[in-house]
């Protein structure tokens, strides 16, 4: 089967004061207990990992394992050859069981929340005790292929994936304010998404040419049909152009902009989408083909399955993040996310709409290492303002830098990724500023029980960006308790940042993967291959882990344990 499922797993408030934790029952067993007091002499800088102590409730064995995992992740040869060793072991019966056992006791233990629902629930409880929410992610990943399975096969796989997503929502609902994350490519074959993406980009390119000389980005009816009709003959041949244009021209002023056009040509608009069908040469590169009638049948069959997942989550008060994927399928994913947003997020100010009293259900994800990401965020904020619906925005830096660069080089088009790390940082922080300012503009003083037309999620392993967001929140006078902003990191990554977020009164979350070990192995391999900068740049995590190990073995810590126990005994008499 050309469209191969290659992995399934789910990925990525106040911090409880250290003084409220239970001390070890005896000093001799302090390194194996799950609760430890903060050293009494530590200065209370709540952004410092030495104060927050993210690993303080873990056994010394777990801390040592995490340290070893990060040491291995920092070895280039291990990252390069590890996947080959695992793939080879999977083909040998005896080695298969041994390799899975090793992975479960090391990498899986550190990066994943468990194999079963019960194990995941325990992980969630541990995070909740320290004021951390979770994002459960049943991430079935798909490979790009030139082959498209039959419609029946697609529906079967989509239904199977939906079952896993709905299970994630059911688990997440055991605690309030949790999320699930959803990938679109396991539901709809990537090559179908590629073709619809190519069609949407052809529409945008034609429109951009038409508005090249227009300072306001708008065109008249005649200019619109001349520009798009050259690309899509069926559109040009429409007899009743006036009626079609009026459907696009939302404010009836005789001119349309890109938001108007993209609202018209959607996969849900069956009449409009047929005008974008074109005759294509049989020998055209598969990566350049446009959408077909057969593709539309796939969308019509699978989108209702996606809606079932969202409806299930909404009924359980679980929010849904639509995950970002490759740039060559992202416009199609964005369009599906927009459809779900408009259907489920509710009207602004209506406490009966959306979720949790007038708040967004759907959050779309934007990879800010892309050159066009900031512009897309601004467009969607403006679209939501015009049409008066709630919107959820999540920003990440991005996880496909290797494959995106390779594809751009092979297909000879401009690399969509920012030219430098500094440009990516600037793009990300600008996204923070734009979204927080938009929240301030529409809800100047948000309260915990108020409807929220905009909710924003900062997903970052970059500590400086987290500090930037915190500073901006306080400058604007936004109340973190209103839940207008959330922060998240992957499980096992930047734990010091996550717990510091919660310790400073912000909403912190962990993206928690779960699933059978044999299914999570491809996910772990891909994390190493696609995001080596994350798995290789782990100096901060390693330092924090080493400090935790050192503190447990130091005389000062031993004395602190005794002092903590004595102080507790005196206060309970």
N, C-alpha and C positions, 0 to 999 in steps of 0.2 A: 504494500500500500504506500503510494508516493508520499502521502501526508502522514508522517510518523510522529506519534506522541513519544517524546523523549524524556519526560520527567514529570513527576507531580509532587508537590509539596506546597505548603503555605509558607511564605517568607517571614518582614517586617511586619486629690492628687497632691496633694501635698505629701512630701516625703516624710515618713514617720520618724520622729526624733529618735536619735540613737539611744537616748537615755531611757526610752520606753521598752527597749528590747530586753529579752531575758538573758541574764548572765549565765555562763557555764556553771554546772553544778559543782565541779571540782576544778581546781587550777591545773591539775595534771592532764585533764582531757580537753583543755581549751582549744587546741588546734583542730579538733575533730567535731566540735559543736557547730551548730548552724547560726549562732547569734553571738556577736562580740561587741563590746562597748567601744566607742570612739576613744582613742587615747586622750586623757584629760588635758594634756598640755597643748593639744593641737589648736591653732588659731582658727576661728570660725569664718573662714572664707568659703561661702557655699558654692562657689564655682570650682573649688579645688577638689581633685579626686581624693586627696589625702584626708579631706574632711568628709566628703560624701561616702567614701569607701564602698564602691559598687559591689565588691566581692565579699563584704563582711559577713553575709549570711550564707556563704558557701564553705564547704569543708576544705581542708588544706589539700586533699587529693584532687578535688574539682578545680581548685585554683591552679595547682601544679599542672594538671592536664591542659587547661586553657593556655597557660604559659608555653607549654610544649607545642601546642597547635600553632600558636602565633610564630614561634621560632621556625617551625617547618614552613609556614606560609611565606616567610621572609627569605627562603632559599630558592633562587631562580630555577635551579636544576630540579627541585622537588615539584614546583609548579608546572614545569615543562614536561617532566617524565611521569609524574604521579598518575595522570589520566591514563596513560598507556599501560602502566602497571595494573591499575584497577580493571581496565578493559580486558587485559590478558587473563587476570585472575578470574574474571566472571565467566570465562570460557572453560575453566578447569574445575570440575565438581569439587574436589577437595579444597582447592585454593579459594573457591568462591565463598564458601562458608567462613573460612579463616579471614579473608579480606573484609567481609561484611562485619564480622565480629570486631575487628580492629577499628574499622570506620565508626561503628556504633559507639565504641568506648572512647573515641577520641573526637573526631570532627563532628560527628552527628550529635554527640553529647553537648558540644560547645555551641553549635550553630542552629540546632533544631529543638523543637519543643516536645518531641515525643513521637511514638509510633501510633498510639491509640488516642481516642477521645479522652479517656481517663487521664492519661499521661499529660496531654495538652492542658487539661483542666487544672492539674496540679501546678504546671508551669504558670498558668494564668493567675492562680491564687498567690504564688510566690511574688509575681510582679505586682499584683494588686496590693499586697501587704506593704509594699514600698512606694505606693502611689503611682504605679505605672500601668497604663492601659495596654491593649494589644491590638495588632492588626494580623488576623489570620489569613494566610495566603495559600490557597489550593492552586499552585502554579503549574498547570500542565503546559509544558512548552512544546512548540511545534517547529519543525524545520521547513525552510523554504524548499519547494520542490517544483519541478516542471509538470508533474502529474497531479490531476485533481481526482479525488475519489468520487464515487457515485453519490448522488444525493442521499440515498438511503444510508450509506456509510457515514456521511457527514452528520446526518441527523442522529444516528446511533451514538457516535462519538460525542456530539454536543450534549445529548441527554446524559451520557455517562459522566461527562465533566460537570454538568449542572448538579448532579447528585452530590458530587464532592463539594462543590461550592455551597450548596444548601446545608450540607452537614457542617461546614465551617461556620456558617451564619448561626446555626443552632448552638454550636459550641460557644461562639463569641457572645451570644445573648445571655450566657450565664452570669455575665458581669455587665454593668451599664457602660454606655459610651464607647463600646468597642467597634472595630471595623472588620470587614473582610476585604481582600483585594482580588480583583478579577482580571485575568488576561483574556483578550478577545480572540487571539490567534488559535487557541485550542478549540474554540467553537466554530470558527470560520477558517477554512484553509488559507494559509498565508498567500498563495498565488491568487486566490480570489480577492483578497484584500489588496494585493499589489495592483491588480487590474482596475479596481474601483479607485484606488489612490491615483493611478495614472490618469484616469478620467477627470477626477477632481482637480488635479494639477493642470491638466489641459484647459479646464474652465478658468482657473485662476490666471494662468499665463495669458490666455486670450483677453481676459478682462484687464490685466495689468497693462497689456499693450494698448488697449482702448483708452485707458486713463493716464497714459504716460504724460500727456500734455495738460491734464486736468489737475489743478492745484488742490481741489477738494476731494479727489478720488471718486468722482461721480461721472456718469455718462447718460446721454439721452437715449431714447428708444432706438432711433435709427443707428446711432453709433454702437449700441449694444448688439443689435442683430447683425450688423456688418462684421463686427469683431468676432463674436462667437459663432456666427453662421459660417464663417470661413473654416472653422475647425469642425463644426457639427452641421452637416448639410440638412439633416432632418429638422433641426431647429430653424434653419433659414427658410425651409419650405412650409413652415406653419402658416396656414391661411389667416387665422385670427390672431395676428401678432399683438393687436391692441389689448385683447383680453389677457393674453399671456403676460404682457408687460405690466399690466395693472396688478396682476397677482404678485409680481416681483416688487413693484413700486409701492412699498408699504405706506409711505406718508403722502402718496398721490401728488407729488410735486413735479413729476415728469422726468426725474433723474433717479438713478439707482447707484448704490455703492456696493462694495464687496459683501458686506453683511447681508444686504438684500438678496444678492445673487446666490450666496451660499445657503440662505434660508430656503430658496426655491429648489435648487438642484440637490436633493437629498435622496437617500436610498428609500425613504419612507414615502416620497412623493412619486407614485408609480407613473403618473401621467408625464411629469416633467423629466423623469430619468430616461424615458424612452427616446426623448429628443436628443440624447447624448450618445445613442448607439451609432456606430460607424462601421462601414465595410473595412475589413482588415486583411492584409496580405497574409497568406498562409506561412510564409517564411520569415515573418517578422520576429525579432528577438522576443522571447517569452517575457522578459523583464520590461518590455516596452508596450505590451498589448494593453488595450483598453477593455472596459467592462463589456460583458455580453449578456444576452437574455438568460443564459444558463446561470450566470453569476447572480442575477437578480432573483432567480428561484431559490438559490442558496440563502440569500439574505432573508427572503420572505419566510423560509422554513425555520431558520435558526434564531432570528431576532426574538420571536415569541418565547423561545427557550431561555434566552437571556433575560427577558422580562419576567419570567417565572422566578428566576434566581433573585432578581431585584425585589419583586413583590414579597417573596418569602423573607428576605432580609428586612425590608421596611416594616413588615408586620411584627417582626421581632425587635424593632428599634435598633437595628444594626446598620451602620453606615457602610457604603460600598465605594471603594476606590477602584477606578478603572486604570489599570497599569499601563505605562508607556512602553512601547516596543520599538522596532526598527523604523527608521525614517521612511523607508519605502512602503510601509503599511500604515504609518501613523495618521495621515489625513483620513483614511477610511475609519480608523479606530476613533479618532476625534469626532467624526460625524455620527457614529453610533453612540458615543458618550453624550453628544449634544442631544440626540433624540431621547435618550433615557433621562437626561437632566430635565428637559422640558416636560416630560411625562410625569416624573416622580418628585421633583424637588419642590413643587408648590409655588404659589403666588406670594410675592413679598408682603410681609405683614399679616398673612393669614395663618393664625395659630393652628388651624385644622389641616393645613397643607404640609407637605414635606414630612419631616420627622421631628420628634422631641419638641413639639410646639412651634412649628414654622421654621425649621432649619433644613439644610440640604441633606438629601439621602446620597446622591451621587457626587463624587469628587473625581474630576479628570486630572491626569498627571501630565506635567510639562517638564521635559528634559532641558535644563537651562544651559547645557553645553552646546546646544544647537543654536546656530546663528539667528534663526527666525523665532526662537522660543518666546522672547520678551514681547515681540509684536503680536504673537498669537494669544498670549495671556491678555494683553490689552484689548484685542478684538473681542474675546469672549466676555470680558468684564463689561464692555460697552454693549454687546448684544444682550446680555442679561439685564442691563439697566433699561435698554429700550423696550424690552418685552416683559419686564417686570416679574421675572422669576428668580428664585433662589439659586445660587451657584456655589459649588465647592471647588476649590483650587488647591492642588498639591504640586509642589515643585521639588524636583530632584536635580542633581547634576547630570547624571546619565550613566548607563552601564554597558553601552555597546560601542565604545570608542574604537576597538580593534576591528570588529566586523564592518562598522560603518566606513572607516578609512579604507579598508581593503576593497570594499565594493565600489567606492567612489573612484579609486585608482583603476580598478579593472574595467569599469564601465565609462571611464573618462568623463566624469562630471565633477563639479565643484564639491569639495568635501563639505558636508553640512555642519561639521563641528567647528566650534570657535578655534581661531588660529593658535591660541595659547591658553595656558592654565589661568593666567591673569585675566584674560578676556572672559573665561568661564566664571571666575569669581565675580567679576563685575556684572555679568549677566544675571547670576544667581542673586546677588545682593540687590540689584535693581528690581528683580522680581519681588523680593521681600518688600521693598519700599512701595512699589506700585500697589500690591495687594493690601498692605496694611493701611495705606492712605485711602484706598477705596472703601475699606471697612469704616475708617474714621469718618469719611464723607457721608456715608448713608446711615451709620449708627454711631453718632458721636460719643455716646456713653452707654455701651452695651452692658446689660445685666444678665446674670445667670439664667433668668427665666424669660428673657426677651426673645422674640423671633430674630433670627439672624439671616439677612438676605445674602450675606457673603461669609463663608467660613474658609479658613486658610490653613494649609498644613505644610510645615517646613520640615522636609525630610532631608537631613544632611548629616554627614559624618565630619563635616568641617566645623571645628569648634568656633572659629572666628565668625562664620556666618550665623551660628546660633547666638553668639554674643551680639552680633549686629541686629538680629531680629529682636532680641530682648531689649536692647537700647531703644530701638524704634518704637516698640510697644509702650515703653515707659514715657518716651518723649511725646507720643500721641495721647497718652492718658487712657489707654485701653485697659479694661479690667480682664486679666488672664482667667479669672474665675468664670467669666461669661462664656468661655469655650469658643471664642471667635478665632483663636489660633491654637494649633497643636504642633508638637515637635515629635519626630520619630527617627529611630535608627534600627538597623537590622539586629536581630538577636545575636549576641556574641560579638558585636562590633560597637566600639565607642560607648561602652557601658558607663564610663565616667561622665560622659556628656549627658546621657539619658537621665541618670540619677541626679545630676546637678540641675538639669532642667526642672525636675520635680521639686528639688530642694529649694529652688528659687520661686516657687509658687506658680510655675507654668505647667501646661498639660503635656506630659511625656508619654510616649508610646514605644513599644517594641514590635517590630515585624517578626512574627513567630512562625517558622516553618514547622510542618509536621507531616508524618507519613511513614510508611515502611522504609527501612534502611535501603533496600535495593532500589527503591524508586527515588529516594533523595540523593543517591550517589551522583546521577547525572547533573542534578542541580548544583551540588557542591563542586563538581568538576567545572561546570560552566562559570560559576562564580570566580574560580581561580583563573580561567582562561580569559573571560570577558572583562574582568575587573581586577586585573593584577595590581593596579595602583592601590585599590582598597585593601586587598589581602596582603600585599607586600608592604604597604606603608602602615605598619602596625606598631611603630615605635612607642606611641603613647599608651596603647593597650598593654604592650609588654612591660613598659615601665610601671604602670599601675598595678599589674599583676605581681611583678617582682617586689614592689613596695609592700603589697599585702602579705606576701610570703615572708619577707624580711621582718615585718612588724609582728607576725605571729611567733617568730622564733627569737625575738629580741627580749632581753631582760626587762626593758621598759614596758613592753606590752604585758609581760607576765605580771609585773607589779600593778599595772593599770587594771588587770582582771581582778586581782585581789582587792584593790581599792574600790572598784565598782561593786563587788560583792559585799564588802563591808558597809559601804554607803547605803546599799539597798536594804541590808538587814536592819540598819539603824532607823531608816525611814519607815519600816513596816512594823516596828515595835510599838 
